[in-house]
Amino acid sequence: MENLNQVIERHYLKEGLFEDILGRLMDQGLDLNSVNRSDIAGVDEFHVRGAAVSKELAQATNLNGLEVLDVGCGLGGPCRMMADEFNCNVTGIDLSNEYIRTARALSKLVKLDHRTKFVVGNATNLPFDDSSFDVVWTQHVQMNIPDKKKFYSEIKRVLKPGGHFLYYDIFKDNDIEVEYPMPWASSANHSFLFKSNAMNDILNELGFERSVITNQTKAGIDFFEALVTKLKAFGPPKIGLNVLMGESTKPKLLNLLSHLKSEALMLESGIYKKA
Ligand SMILES: C[S@@+](CC[C@H](N)C(=O)[O-])C[C@H]1O[C@@H](n2cnc3c(N)ncnc32)[C@H](O)[C@@H]1O
């Protein structure tokens, strides 16, 4: 029988992902020797509001010259953005072998492989020494992780004293039952939603100090509504999250949108400092 990590890896699995992306770039007439980050931004940021929200989060703290870890990095878009625009070295770790293979190949393609590094591994057992990173970053990952305490404890362990933890995540907003499929889970058996105040309790207990918190729900709803209008007018983009989610893209995105609107779920970003 599959264990939870195998179920999660299978949920996200898209065989031949890098080759699929290359084919789509070529179909658009792009020269593979001069692909830019913006050419792949539609697919390599797997969270609500894509590249725009990552940039806002990165701007909220000083990353210059720092060592950054992205926990659950997916295809590594935010890692490349931070390395390229904020002059830092970024390591991404993810459970998915196929995502990490694709992340490495995409970094090479856009010539950012010297500033980004990708590792296959589990967020609840990080293969890094204590106090290795100045900043730890995570976006839309903890919903797949049942042991929240272990997840945030590992983040604390690898963060240097005085370092910052940045998150952008989906949380339960009240006790309304959530229906699936969602982008992170086809069914409830690999989804572990909790409330942001429960995260805050864990982080306080671990000795973190909260410095910024932003409710991102309205921005997320506005983004989805604009996306739905665009999809109706033009159909699925060549390079979009449909590359990752295939035919289930529409039901997953519409379902997430309706849960944000009904206040079953909310989006929040924030920054904590390790004391
Ligand atoms: C919705 S995607 C977000 C990817 C990336 N953070 C982004 O925003 O583009 C969730 C990612 O979390 C990863 N993930 C889930 N559980 C994990 C775990 N226990 N350890 C490491 N990665 C995990 C998945 O493989 C997937 O790549």
The ligand as an SDF file (V2000), in Angstrom:
LIG
                    3D

 27 29  0  0  0  0  0  0  0  0999 V2000
    0.9470   23.5300   -4.7410 C   0  0  0  0  0  0  0  0  0  0  0  0
    2.5950   23.0350   -4.9560 S   0  0  0  0  0  0  0  0  0  0  0  0
    3.4870   24.5540   -4.5910 C   0  0  0  0  0  0  0  0  0  0  0  0
    4.8710   24.5700   -5.1910 C   0  0  0  0  0  0  0  0  0  0  0  0
    5.6860   25.8400   -4.9420 C   0  0  0  0  0  0  0  0  0  0  0  0
    5.7960   26.1380   -3.5380 N   0  0  0  0  0  0  0  0  0  0  0  0
    5.0800   27.0090   -5.6650 C   0  0  0  0  0  0  0  0  0  0  0  0
    4.4030   27.8000   -5.0040 O   0  0  0  0  0  0  0  0  0  0  0  0
    5.2720   27.1300   -6.8730 O   0  0  0  0  0  0  0  0  0  0  0  0
    2.9030   22.0750   -3.4790 C   0  0  0  0  0  0  0  0  0  0  0  0
    4.2740   21.4260   -3.4750 C   0  0  0  0  0  0  0  0  0  0  0  0
    4.5420   20.8910   -2.1810 O   0  0  0  0  0  0  0  0  0  0  0  0
    5.2780   19.6990   -2.3390 C   0  0  0  0  0  0  0  0  0  0  0  0
    5.1590   18.9180   -1.1060 N   0  0  0  0  0  0  0  0  0  0  0  0
    4.0420   18.4110   -0.5330 C   0  0  0  0  0  0  0  0  0  0  0  0
    4.3430   17.7510    0.5980 N   0  0  0  0  0  0  0  0  0  0  0  0
    5.6860   17.8530    0.7660 C   0  0  0  0  0  0  0  0  0  0  0  0
    6.6010   17.3770    1.7470 C   0  0  0  0  0  0  0  0  0  0  0  0
    6.2030   16.6490    2.8030 N   0  0  0  0  0  0  0  0  0  0  0  0
    7.9140   17.6610    1.5930 N   0  0  0  0  0  0  0  0  0  0  0  0
    8.3510   18.3880    0.5280 C   0  0  0  0  0  0  0  0  0  0  0  0
    7.5280   18.8470   -0.4300 N   0  0  0  0  0  0  0  0  0  0  0  0
    6.2080   18.5960   -0.3200 C   0  0  0  0  0  0  0  0  0  0  0  0
    4.6340   19.0610   -3.5500 C   0  0  0  0  0  0  0  0  0  0  0  0
    5.4400   18.0520   -4.1190 O   0  0  0  0  0  0  0  0  0  0  0  0
    4.4130   20.2680   -4.4540 C   0  0  0  0  0  0  0  0  0  0  0  0
    5.5220   20.5020   -5.2790 O   0  0  0  0  0  0  0  0  0  0  0  0
  1  2  1  0
  2  3  1  0
  2 10  1  0
  3  4  1  0
  4  5  1  0
  5  6  1  0
  5  7  1  0
  7  8  2  0
  7  9  1  0
 10 11  1  0
 11 12  1  0
 11 26  1  0
 12 13  1  0
 13 14  1  0
 13 24  1  0
 14 15  1  0
 14 23  1  0
 15 16  2  0
 16 17  1  0
 17 18  1  0
 17 23  2  0
 18 19  1  0
 18 20  2  0
 20 21  1  0
 21 22  2  0
 22 23  1  0
 24 25  1  0
 24 26  1  0
 26 27  1  0
M  CHG  2   2   1   9  -1
M  END
$$$$
